[in-house]
């Protein structure tokens, strides 16, 4: 099999978003306190990790519900406040940065494959790539906000493949989430590489469709993993 394209997620593999996730947890612990629930940060973090492990697509809100249930009104108030907090963070994404290894890995991938961004991100994420001198290496330079559709919708991936002019069977999806990256990509017939960077490393595959073709510890290992999927390198 010859691979012609690599679809690359940003958050996790390329962008270190630990600061954003930390801000989410701190905000939600405070919001729970405002609702009269004294939840320790470690308790909330454990609830988030449990939701992530079972591939809950809304891990932070699932954690909130585990503490407020069955109070729908309280849950709704926290959700509304959390949504506003998210908008505020996007205007000033403190602490988010491009991983240093991306400056070598992204050009290396683009020299061999048609490279496409495949990320649920605001348009501002493109600025991070541009400032790092990496945006020009991508042939598909759109994120979910600009596409008006997001992962795990199959349409999201079809749009990218159509934009690159490559069938699913000749593409590999590289991402950190089993539910948003691996599962939908495999449904379409793509190969998959999972990167264990970021908060989703503890996800456990609930079905065989969630099992990636390759799993690597970090972005540095992606080029060799892609070559392995293609049959040009070791397993």
Buried (B, 14 or more C-beta within 10 A) or exposed (E): EEBBBBBBBBBBBBBBBBBBBBBBBEBBBBBBEEBEBEBEEEBBBEBBBBBBBEBBEEBBBBBBBBBBEEBEEBBEBBBEBBEEBBEEBBEEBEEBBBBEBBEEBBBEBBEBBBBBBBBBBBEBBBEBBEEBEBBEBBBBBBBBBEBEBBBBBBEBBBBBBEBBEBBBBBBBBBBBBBBBBBBBBBEBEBBBBBBBBBBBBEBEBEEEEBBBBBBBEEBBBBBBBBBBBBEEEEE
